[in-house]
Amino acid sequence: MENGFIIPSIERIFKQKFSFATSVELLWKGGDSFRTIFDAINRAERFVCLQFYIFKNDDTGIGLSELLREKSREGVKVYVLYDHFGSLGTPRSFWRKMRVEGIKIRASHPLKWTAPFSYVHRDHRKLIVIDSKRAFTGGLNIANEYSGFHLRRRSRGWRDTGILLGGPIVYELFEAFKKSWTTWGGEEISFHTKNKGSHDSPASSPSPRGGKGRGEGEDGIPVLPIFSYSREGRKRMRDLLRYSIDHAQTRILLTTAYFIPSRRLIEKLETAVRRGVRVRLLVPGKSDIPAASYAGRAFFPRLLKGGIEIYTYLGEMLHAKTYLFDECWSIIGSTNLDYQSLVYNDEGNVGILDSAFALKMTGIFEEDLSNSTKIDEGAWRNRPILERMKEHFFALFRKRL
């Protein structure tokens, strides 16, 4: 069967060129993920750039802050960009301690009393760039519930997915950070870069098709930076998701923390099932935002009738956002399948066109399903009337949840 995903078509839809990764490491176990991130930062020699929606002053946040302050004392340039709304509970004293050590800090989307309704727009991206050699992105934030510290307090942890990348793609992600940094008032960041084709500069375009094994441009795995900063960027992200659904030929595996589908997204998934694609959707069994969960569940009857398989996760709080199409095209990052992500937020993701990586993603999805329950259409029709009332009520506000 002809591969439905080719590089020129994906680039045309998202209006962004592919780059390469020479190393790709999936991070999806909370404690292991943070150990890997802390270790990578600890090896920084020139600069560290961090961009997070939530940066708490709990054990995890304090531990990272201490590490960043130590690196700054060593002469490493450190830049931190946090979202004003997402980190609203983090006290000013926390940021002040880092500034005293020479760390540069900015807040994105601060509240403006002259335009209070603009506060609905948030920077939901999660990005770390280290020396133009390593970059992390994904769904997790800087907080105990993601890192494993929750186990000490016997609280519930969160199940999330991230990715650590090496190679020319890091340069592209560094450029994405710099764009955000200057947008929110940061001074221009400039570092001497190496010759073209090194880890510090862009590479030439990958070959036109995704590889059957390692994705196969000669320079590494083809990776597409999928970062949205504007209304047009969010539209391109929606177009890319629709393109991916339309071109899937065998299967679609969707994992999302918040699922409030548009009518058009539902129609796309129904059409995919009718042409023989197996569509499976994994959502939290219990959400940290119950209103959003109820709003999304209002659409389950139609989805189930249309042949979409829906599973609810029974383990930790599910917070991952990963989308896999056929055996080759994966999207990992911060974008949920809801209005907040797809219409209002600045989001950051990477798309990876590689069958070996897709196999790893499939393995994680299947492991998650082993800790999930499948929703039965008949049983769902018989759910309590109070649950249905909540679903229909919150669905009225679906575009603002």
C-alpha positions as CSV (number, residue, x, y, z in Angstrom):
1,M,0.0,0.0,0.0
2,E,1.3,3.5,-0.9
3,N,2.4,5.5,2.1
4,G,-0.2,8.3,2.5
5,F,2.3,10.6,4.2
6,I,5.0,12.3,2.2
7,I,7.2,15.3,3.2
8,P,6.3,17.8,0.4
9,S,2.6,17.4,1.1
10,I,3.0,17.8,4.9
11,E,5.2,20.8,4.3
12,R,2.7,22.4,2.0
13,I,-0.1,22.0,4.5
14,F,1.8,23.4,7.5
15,K,3.9,25.8,5.5
16,Q,7.1,24.8,7.4
17,K,10.1,22.8,6.3
18,F,11.2,19.5,7.8
19,S,14.5,19.3,9.6
20,F,16.5,16.3,10.9
21,A,17.1,14.6,14.3
22,T,20.2,12.5,14.8
23,S,18.9,11.2,18.1
24,V,15.4,10.8,19.5
25,E,14.5,9.7,23.0
26,L,10.9,9.2,24.2
27,L,10.3,10.3,27.8
28,W,7.1,9.0,29.3
29,K,7.9,7.8,32.8
30,G,7.7,10.8,35.1
31,G,10.7,10.2,37.3
32,D,12.8,9.0,34.4
33,S,11.8,11.9,32.3
34,F,12.9,14.5,34.8
35,R,16.2,12.7,35.6
36,T,17.0,12.8,31.9
37,I,16.0,16.5,31.7
38,F,18.0,17.5,34.8
39,D,21.0,15.5,33.6
40,A,20.9,17.2,30.2
41,I,20.7,20.7,31.8
42,N,23.5,19.8,34.2
43,R,25.8,19.2,31.2
44,A,25.1,22.6,29.6
45,E,28.2,24.6,28.8
46,R,26.8,27.7,27.0
47,F,23.1,28.4,27.5
48,V,19.8,26.9,28.6
49,C,16.4,28.2,27.4
50,L,13.3,27.0,29.1
51,Q,9.7,27.7,28.1
52,F,6.8,26.3,30.3
53,Y,3.1,26.9,30.8
54,I,3.4,25.9,34.5
55,F,6.5,26.3,36.6
56,K,5.6,25.7,40.2
57,N,7.7,26.4,43.3
58,D,7.2,22.9,44.7
59,D,10.0,20.3,45.2
60,T,10.4,19.8,41.5
61,G,10.4,23.5,40.6
62,I,12.8,24.4,43.5
63,G,15.1,21.6,42.5
64,L,15.2,22.9,38.9
65,S,15.6,26.4,40.1
66,E,18.6,25.5,42.2
67,L,20.2,23.7,39.2
68,L,19.6,26.7,36.9
69,R,21.1,29.0,39.5
70,E,24.1,26.8,39.8
71,K,24.6,26.7,36.0
72,S,24.3,30.5,35.9
73,R,27.0,30.9,38.5
74,E,29.2,28.7,36.3
75,G,28.8,31.2,33.5
76,V,26.0,29.4,31.5
77,K,23.4,31.8,30.2
78,V,19.9,30.9,31.4
79,Y,16.6,32.1,30.0
80,V,13.2,31.2,31.5
81,L,9.8,32.1,29.8
82,Y,6.7,31.1,31.8
83,D,3.0,31.7,31.1
84,H,1.5,34.3,33.4
85,F,-1.8,32.4,33.8
86,G,-0.3,28.9,34.0
87,S,2.2,29.9,36.7
88,L,-0.2,32.4,38.5
89,G,0.4,30.6,41.8
90,T,4.2,30.9,41.7
91,P,5.3,33.7,44.0
92,R,7.4,36.6,42.9
93,S,10.1,35.7,45.4
94,F,10.7,32.4,43.5
95,W,11.5,34.3,40.3
96,R,13.5,37.0,42.3
97,K,15.9,34.4,43.6
98,M,16.7,33.3,40.1
99,R,17.1,36.9,38.8
100,V,19.6,37.6,41.5
101,E,21.8,34.9,40.1
102,G,21.7,36.5,36.6
103,I,18.9,34.3,35.1
104,K,16.8,36.2,32.6
105,I,13.1,35.7,33.2
106,R,10.0,36.8,31.2
107,A,6.3,36.1,31.5
108,S,4.1,35.5,28.4
109,H,0.5,36.7,28.0
110,P,0.4,38.9,31.2
111,L,-3.0,40.1,32.3
112,K,-3.8,43.6,30.8
113,W,-6.6,45.4,32.6
114,T,-7.2,47.3,29.4
115,A,-7.8,44.1,27.5
116,P,-8.9,41.5,30.1
117,F,-10.5,39.1,27.5
118,S,-7.1,38.6,25.8
119,Y,-6.1,36.6,29.0
120,V,-7.9,33.6,27.4
121,H,-4.9,33.3,25.1
122,R,-2.1,31.3,26.8
123,D,1.4,30.0,26.0
124,H,0.9,26.3,26.5
125,R,4.3,25.3,25.0
126,K,6.9,23.2,26.8
127,L,10.4,23.6,25.4
128,I,14.0,23.3,26.7
129,V,17.0,24.0,24.4
130,I,20.5,23.3,25.7
131,D,23.6,24.5,23.9
132,S,21.9,24.0,20.5
133,K,22.7,20.3,21.0
134,R,19.7,19.0,22.8
135,A,16.0,20.0,22.9
136,F,13.0,18.8,24.8
137,T,9.4,19.3,24.1
138,G,6.2,17.5,25.1
139,G,3.2,17.8,27.4
140,L,4.7,17.9,30.9
141,N,5.1,20.9,33.1
142,I,7.5,21.7,36.0
143,A,5.6,20.4,39.0
144,N,5.7,17.5,41.4
145,E,2.8,15.6,39.8
146,Y,4.9,15.1,36.7
147,S,8.2,14.2,38.2
148,G,7.6,11.5,40.7
149,F,7.7,13.7,43.9
150,H,4.0,13.0,44.3
151,L,4.9,9.5,45.4
152,R,6.4,10.9,48.6
153,R,3.2,12.7,49.4
154,R,0.9,9.9,48.4
155,S,-0.8,12.1,45.9
156,R,-1.8,11.1,42.3
157,G,0.8,11.5,39.6
158,W,0.3,12.5,36.0
159,R,1.0,10.3,32.9
160,D,2.7,12.4,30.2
161,T,4.9,12.1,27.2
162,G,7.9,14.1,26.0
163,I,10.7,13.8,23.6
164,L,14.4,14.7,23.8
165,L,16.0,15.5,20.4
166,G,19.5,16.0,19.1
167,G,20.8,17.2,15.7
168,P,19.8,20.0,13.3
169,I,16.2,20.1,14.6
170,V,17.5,21.7,17.8
171,Y,18.5,24.8,15.8
172,E,14.9,25.1,14.6
173,L,13.5,24.8,18.1
174,F,16.0,27.3,19.4
175,E,14.7,29.8,16.8
176,A,11.2,29.0,18.0
177,F,12.2,29.9,21.6
178,K,14.0,33.1,20.5
179,K,10.8,34.2,18.6
180,S,8.7,33.7,21.8
181,W,11.4,35.4,24.0
182,T,11.6,38.6,22.0
183,T,7.8,38.7,21.6
184,W,7.4,39.0,25.4
185,G,10.1,41.7,25.8
186,G,13.3,39.7,26.1
187,E,16.5,41.1,24.7
188,E,17.8,39.5,21.5
189,I,19.6,36.2,22.1
190,S,22.7,35.7,20.0
191,F,25.2,32.9,20.1
192,H,28.0,32.0,17.6
193,T,26.8,29.0,15.6
194,K,28.9,26.4,13.8
195,N,28.9,25.7,10.1
196,K,25.8,24.7,8.3
197,G,24.9,21.0,8.9
198,S,26.3,20.9,12.5
199,H,24.1,20.7,15.5
200,D,24.0,24.5,15.8
201,S,22.6,25.3,12.4
202,P,19.9,24.1,10.0
203,A,20.2,21.2,7.7
204,S,19.1,20.8,4.1
205,S,15.6,19.4,3.5
206,P,15.0,15.7,4.0
207,S,14.2,13.4,1.2
208,P,10.6,13.6,-0.1
209,R,9.2,10.5,1.5
210,G,9.3,9.2,5.1
211,G,11.5,6.2,5.4
212,K,10.4,2.7,6.1
213,G,13.1,2.2,8.8
214,R,14.8,5.2,10.3
215,G,12.9,7.8,8.3
216,E,15.3,8.0,5.8
217,G,17.1,11.1,4.9
218,E,20.8,10.4,5.0
219,D,21.2,12.9,7.8
220,G,18.7,11.3,10.2
221,I,15.1,11.2,11.1
222,P,12.8,13.8,9.4
223,V,11.2,16.0,12.1
224,L,8.8,18.8,11.6
225,P,8.6,21.7,14.2
226,I,4.9,22.4,14.7
227,F,4.8,25.6,16.7
228,S,1.8,28.0,16.6
229,Y,2.1,31.6,17.6
230,S,-0.9,33.2,15.9
231,R,-4.4,32.7,14.6
232,E,-2.9,31.7,11.3
233,G,-0.5,29.2,13.0
234,R,-3.4,27.6,14.9
235,K,-5.3,27.3,11.7
236,R,-2.3,25.5,10.1
237,M,-2.2,23.1,13.1
238,R,-5.9,22.3,12.6
239,D,-5.3,21.8,8.9
240,L,-2.4,19.5,9.6
241,L,-4.5,17.3,12.0
242,R,-7.3,17.1,9.4
243,Y,-4.8,16.2,6.7
244,S,-3.3,13.5,8.9
245,I,-6.8,12.0,9.6
246,D,-7.7,12.2,5.9
247,H,-4.5,10.4,4.7
248,A,-4.5,7.6,7.3
249,Q,-5.1,4.3,5.6
250,T,-4.9,1.7,8.4
251,R,-5.1,3.2,11.9
252,I,-5.3,6.4,14.0
253,L,-4.2,6.4,17.6
254,L,-5.2,9.5,19.6
255,T,-4.2,10.3,23.2
256,T,-5.3,13.6,24.6
257,A,-5.8,15.0,28.1
258,Y,-8.7,17.2,27.0
259,F,-11.1,16.1,24.3
260,I,-13.8,18.5,23.1
261,P,-14.1,17.9,19.4
262,S,-15.5,20.3,16.8
263,R,-18.2,19.1,14.4
264,R,-15.6,19.0,11.6
265,L,-13.2,16.8,13.6
266,I,-16.0,14.3,14.4
267,E,-16.9,14.1,10.7
268,K,-13.3,13.5,9.7
269,L,-13.0,10.6,12.2
270,E,-16.3,9.1,11.1
271,T,-15.2,9.3,7.4
272,A,-11.9,7.6,8.3
273,V,-13.8,4.7,9.9
274,R,-16.0,4.4,6.9
275,R,-13.0,3.9,4.6
276,G,-11.6,1.1,6.8
277,V,-9.3,3.0,9.2
278,R,-9.3,1.8,12.8
279,V,-9.7,4.8,15.1
280,R,-8.9,4.5,18.8
281,L,-9.2,7.4,21.2
282,L,-7.6,7.4,24.7
283,V,-8.8,10.0,27.2
284,P,-8.5,10.4,31.0
285,G,-10.8,8.3,33.2
286,K,-10.8,11.1,35.7
287,S,-9.8,14.7,34.7
288,D,-8.4,17.5,36.6
289,I,-10.9,19.7,34.8
290,P,-14.2,17.9,35.2
291,A,-16.2,20.5,33.2
292,A,-14.0,19.9,30.2
293,S,-14.3,16.1,30.6
294,Y,-18.1,16.3,30.8
295,A,-18.3,18.6,27.7
296,G,-16.2,16.1,25.7
297,R,-18.3,13.1,26.9
298,A,-21.4,14.7,25.4
299,F,-20.0,13.7,22.0
300,F,-19.2,10.0,22.9
301,P,-22.6,8.6,21.7
302,R,-22.1,9.9,18.2
303,L,-18.4,8.8,18.1
304,L,-19.3,5.3,19.3
305,K,-22.1,5.0,16.8
306,G,-19.6,6.1,14.1
307,G,-17.3,3.3,15.0
308,I,-14.6,5.2,16.9
309,E,-13.2,3.1,19.8
310,I,-13.0,5.1,23.1
311,Y,-10.9,4.1,26.1
312,T,-10.6,5.8,29.5
313,Y,-7.3,5.6,31.3
314,L,-7.4,4.2,34.8
315,G,-3.9,4.9,36.0
316,E,-2.4,8.2,36.8
317,M,-3.9,11.4,35.6
318,L,-3.6,11.2,31.8
319,H,-2.0,14.4,30.5
320,A,-0.2,13.2,27.3
321,K,-1.0,14.6,23.8
322,T,0.2,12.2,21.1
323,Y,-1.3,11.4,17.7
324,L,-0.2,8.5,15.6
325,F,-1.3,7.9,12.0
326,D,-0.6,4.6,10.2
327,E,2.8,3.1,10.9
328,C,4.9,6.2,10.2
329,W,3.6,9.7,11.2
330,S,3.6,10.8,14.8
331,I,2.8,14.1,16.5
332,I,4.0,14.8,20.1
333,G,3.7,17.9,22.1
334,S,1.3,20.2,24.0
335,T,-1.8,20.4,21.7
336,N,-5.0,18.9,23.0
337,L,-8.0,18.1,20.9
338,D,-10.1,20.9,22.3
339,Y,-11.0,24.5,21.5
340,Q,-8.5,26.0,24.0
341,S,-5.5,24.4,22.3
342,L,-6.7,24.5,18.7
343,V,-8.2,28.0,18.7
344,Y,-6.7,30.1,21.5
345,N,-3.4,28.8,22.8
346,D,0.2,29.1,21.5
347,E,1.2,25.4,21.3
348,G,4.4,23.5,20.5
349,N,4.8,20.0,19.0
350,V,7.0,18.0,16.7
351,G,6.0,15.7,13.9
352,I,8.2,12.7,13.3
353,L,8.0,10.8,10.0
354,D,9.6,7.5,10.8
355,S,8.3,3.9,11.1
356,A,10.7,2.7,13.8
357,F,9.7,5.6,16.0
358,A,6.0,5.0,15.2
359,L,6.5,1.4,16.4
360,K,7.7,2.7,19.8
361,M,4.7,5.1,20.0
362,T,2.4,2.2,19.2
363,G,4.0,0.1,22.0
364,I,3.3,3.0,24.5
365,F,-0.3,3.3,23.3
366,E,-0.9,-0.4,23.7
367,E,0.6,-0.3,27.2
368,D,-1.7,2.5,28.1
369,L,-4.6,0.6,26.8
370,S,-3.7,-2.3,29.1
371,N,-4.4,0.1,32.0
372,S,-7.6,1.4,30.5
373,T,-11.2,0.4,30.0
374,K,-13.1,0.4,26.7
375,I,-16.4,2.2,26.6
376,D,-19.2,-0.1,25.5
377,E,-21.8,1.7,23.3
378,G,-24.8,-0.1,24.9
379,A,-23.6,0.5,28.5
380,W,-22.9,4.1,27.7
381,R,-26.5,4.6,26.5
382,N,-27.6,3.5,30.0
383,R,-25.4,5.8,32.0
384,P,-27.2,7.8,34.8
385,I,-29.4,10.6,33.7
386,L,-27.5,13.0,36.0
387,E,-24.3,12.3,34.1
388,R,-26.1,13.1,30.8
389,M,-27.4,16.3,32.2
390,K,-23.9,17.4,33.3
391,E,-22.6,16.5,29.8
392,H,-25.2,18.6,28.0
393,F,-24.8,21.5,30.3
394,F,-21.0,21.8,30.0
395,A,-21.2,21.2,26.3
396,L,-22.9,24.5,26.0
397,F,-19.6,26.1,27.1
398,R,-17.4,23.8,25.1
399,K,-15.7,26.6,23.2
400,R,-14.5,28.3,26.4
401,L,-13.3,25.2,28.4
